[in-house]
Structure formats: structure tokens, C-alpha cells
Amino acid sequence: MSFVPPGSGRPGDPASPDTPVAHDAHEVAKLAAESRTLAELTARQSVCRACPRLVKWREEVADVKRRAFADETYWGRPIAGWGDEAPHTLIVGLAPAAHGGNRTGRIFTGDRSGDWLFASLYRTGFAVQETSVHAGDGQRLIGARMMAAVRCAPPANKPTPEERDTCLPWLARELALVAGTTRVIVALGGFAWQAVWPALREAGFTLPRRRPPFGHAVEVPLSYGEAPVTLIGCYHPSQQNTFTGRVTADMLDAVFARAAALGKATL
């Protein structure tokens, strides 16, 4: 099989064999809107088949595999949001990596970007372990939750605008379900920065009239009801960025230390 069957016992699997499956954009919007809890939402996220190109790619990668992981069973399904259910800080990324999250079943887990990210989260008090290797490794987030703008690994790490828009209701509904405690949102990279704005609006956050351009450590004041919320831009810890020095460990730590301070101060 090209993916882990829902409810088969894989650690971290939020779904069951009876979880409803979205097969197009209309069904994504319907199932997301009808999800009353994070558990219900993440289960539905994890079995979505709405984007034919992404479904084909993620399952092809799970079949072919990378030589280093030839003996592993790849997840091969969408990657659901993960972390604290009442977070003060949200971390929004682009999409799972083909041999990272698409293999392990957890966002930012099992690839070099995740190695950099979780090490920083550990140093700044958001994670209980320095590494994130697989979904059953004991890793846990403290006061934080991770999610992606697109839930499936895309070819060349480039989802299409249509795929981004199809996935938006999953993101918007997850934002809405945790909005009451959220005080900080960290967008990793320009794609996540662009994708999170319409999702925040749909989730009920109040946004500025003009969208500021993405930049590292850029802060934008938002609100949810009477509560202040801060959106922070952060360069993505991709290999291209870390190898060239565009992102350093100190730069990541500064962003997440700032997020921790803001999150705890406004609760």
C-alpha cells in the first residue's frame, strides 16, 4: 500500500477507518467547517484526497522511497496539525517534506529543516527534546502548535495556487479552534506568510488594512476580539537558507525567544 491506512496503529495517527474523506475543494470546506474539535479536524486533515497531483506525488514517494529509508514504511498521507491544544504560539510552515513529514507522519520531523527548528524550539522552551525523529519518539510541544499551509508534500516543494486555496479551510478552521489562546503566530517563509493572511481573516482575527511584506523578524500587530496577537516573520530553516548563512541558529532562537516572551506576557 502507498500510505499508512487510517486507524492501523501508527503512532500519532488521528484518524480511524471511519473518518470522512474529502475528495475535492467543496468537501474540504464542508468537512473543515463541520469539525467541532481539534481531534475531529486533524483526523479529517490526515485522510484528505482533494488534490490529485499531491495525492499522486506523496504516494509515489512513499512507494519509491529514498535509499536511506528503504526499510521504512512511509506515512504517505496529509500531515495534520500537531502540538498543544491550547497554544499561545502557532508555527505555520509551507508543506511537509517528501522524505520528512511524508515519511514520518509529523510536520517538520525527520528532515534537516526540522533538525534546525526543533533544536531552536528546545533551546527556547517550546519543545521537550532537541530532536524530532518520528511520531512516537516522545517529542512534545509546550505552549506551541505547528501546522502547514498545504498538508501534503508537493513536487519540488512548490504547491500550486489552486492546491493552496483548496487546503485553506483546513488551516482556517484550525486557527479558529485555537484562536482563544493564541497570542503569537510565527510564519516560516514567504509562502506561509502569504497563505496565513486569508486564513487568519476567515478564522476571525482582525488584520491591518495593508499586508506588510514578509521579512525575517518582521512583527505585525493583530487581534482576536480584545486580545492582542502578533504575527512574526521568520526565514525558513531550509537547507538552502542554513547552508548559505541566511538563517543561523541565533536568528531562529531570537525569533522564538521573542515569541515566547510575547506569548507568555499576553495570556
ZIURWO-V742825 format. One record per residue. N is the residue number from 1. SS is DSSP state (H for helix, E for strand, - for the rest). OMEGA is omega in degrees with one decimal (none if undefined). Layout:
n = [N;N]
ss = [SS;SS]
omega = [OMEGA;OMEGA]
//
This chain:
n = [1;2;3;4;5;6;7;8;9;10;11;12;13;14;15;16;17;18;19;20;21;22;23;24;25;26;27;28;29;30;31;32;33;34;35;36;37;38;39;40;41;42;43;44;45;46;47;48;49;50;51;52;53;54;55;56;57;58;59;60;61;62;63;64;65;66;67;68;69;70;71;72;73;74;75;76;77;78;79;80;81;82;83;84;85;86;87;88;89;90;91;92;93;94;95;96;97;98;99;100;101;102;103;104;105;106;107;108;109;110;111;112;113;114;115;116;117;118;119;120;121;122;123;124;125;126;127;128;129;130;131;132;133;134;135;136;137;138;139;140;141;142;143;144;145;146;147;148;149;150;151;152;153;154;155;156;157;158;159;160;161;162;163;164;165;166;167;168;169;170;171;172;173;174;175;176;177;178;179;180;181;182;183;184;185;186;187;188;189;190;191;192;193;194;195;196;197;198;199;200;201;202;203;204;205;206;207;208;209;210;211;212;213;214;215;216;217;218;219;220;221;222;223;224;225;226;227;228;229;230;231;232;233;234;235;236;237;238;239;240;241;242;243;244;245;246;247;248;249;250;251;252;253;254;255;256;257;258;259;260;261;262;263;264;265;266;267]
ss = [-;-;-;-;-;-;-;-;-;-;-;-;-;-;-;-;-;-;-;-;-;-;-;-;H;H;H;H;H;H;H;H;H;H;-;-;-;H;H;H;H;H;H;H;H;-;-;-;-;-;-;H;H;H;H;H;H;H;H;H;H;H;H;H;-;-;H;H;H;-;-;-;-;-;-;-;-;-;-;-;-;E;E;-;-;-;-;-;E;E;E;E;E;-;-;-;-;-;-;-;H;H;H;H;-;-;-;-;-;-;-;H;H;H;H;H;H;H;H;H;H;H;H;-;-;-;E;-;-;-;-;-;-;-;-;-;-;-;-;-;E;-;-;E;E;E;E;E;-;-;-;-;-;-;H;H;H;-;-;-;H;H;H;H;H;H;H;H;H;H;H;H;H;H;H;H;H;H;-;-;-;-;-;E;E;E;E;E;-;H;H;H;H;H;H;H;H;H;H;H;H;H;H;-;-;E;-;-;-;-;-;-;-;-;-;-;-;-;E;E;E;E;E;E;-;-;E;E;E;E;E;E;E;E;-;-;-;-;H;H;H;H;H;H;-;-;-;-;H;H;H;H;H;H;H;H;H;H;H;H;H;H;H;H;H;-;-]
omega = [-175.3;179.4;177.2;-179.3;178.3;176.7;-177.2;175.3;177.6;179.1;177.7;-179.5;-178.3;-170.9;173.3;177.7;-177.5;-179.7;-179.4;-174.2;174.9;-179.0;176.5;-175.4;179.5;-179.4;174.6;-179.1;-178.6;-177.0;177.1;-178.5;-177.5;-179.2;-175.4;-178.5;175.9;180.0;179.0;-178.6;-177.0;176.1;-179.0;175.1;-169.0;179.1;-174.9;177.6;-171.8;-175.2;-173.8;-178.5;-179.4;177.6;180.0;-176.8;-176.3;-178.9;174.9;177.3;179.7;177.4;-174.1;177.3;171.0;-173.9;-178.6;-177.4;-173.2;-178.1;-178.4;172.1;-180.0;176.3;173.5;179.6;173.6;-179.5;-178.5;172.1;-172.7;175.9;-178.4;179.1;173.9;-171.6;168.3;-179.2;175.4;178.1;-175.0;178.9;-178.8;-175.4;177.3;174.5;-176.2;-178.1;174.3;-179.8;178.7;176.8;-170.8;-179.3;178.6;-175.6;179.2;-177.8;175.7;176.5;-174.7;176.6;178.8;177.9;178.6;-175.0;-176.6;175.9;177.9;179.1;177.0;-178.5;-176.7;171.4;-179.8;-176.2;-177.6;178.6;-178.7;-177.2;175.7;-170.1;178.6;-170.5;-179.5;-173.0;178.9;178.1;179.2;177.2;-178.7;178.0;-176.1;176.2;179.7;175.4;-178.0;177.6;176.0;-169.0;180.0;176.0;-179.6;173.7;179.1;-178.8;-176.6;172.8;177.0;175.1;179.0;178.6;176.3;-177.2;177.2;-177.5;-173.3;180.0;175.7;-179.5;-177.8;-179.0;177.8;176.0;-179.1;-176.7;179.2;-174.3;-175.6;-179.9;-174.3;177.9;-179.3;174.0;177.6;178.9;-178.6;176.9;-176.3;179.8;179.0;178.0;-179.5;-174.8;-173.3;-176.8;179.0;178.2;177.0;178.9;-179.4;-179.5;175.7;176.4;175.5;-174.3;174.7;-176.5;179.5;179.9;178.4;177.7;178.0;174.0;179.8;179.4;172.9;179.2;179.1;177.9;174.8;172.5;172.1;-170.1;178.9;-174.0;175.6;178.2;179.6;172.6;-179.2;174.1;179.3;174.9;-178.9;179.3;177.4;179.0;178.8;-179.0;-177.8;179.3;-177.5;-179.5;176.5;174.1;175.6;177.8;-180.0;179.0;177.2;-179.1;-179.4;179.0;-175.7;172.1;176.7;178.4;179.4;-179.1;179.4;-177.4;-178.3;-176.6;-172.7;178.4;none]
//
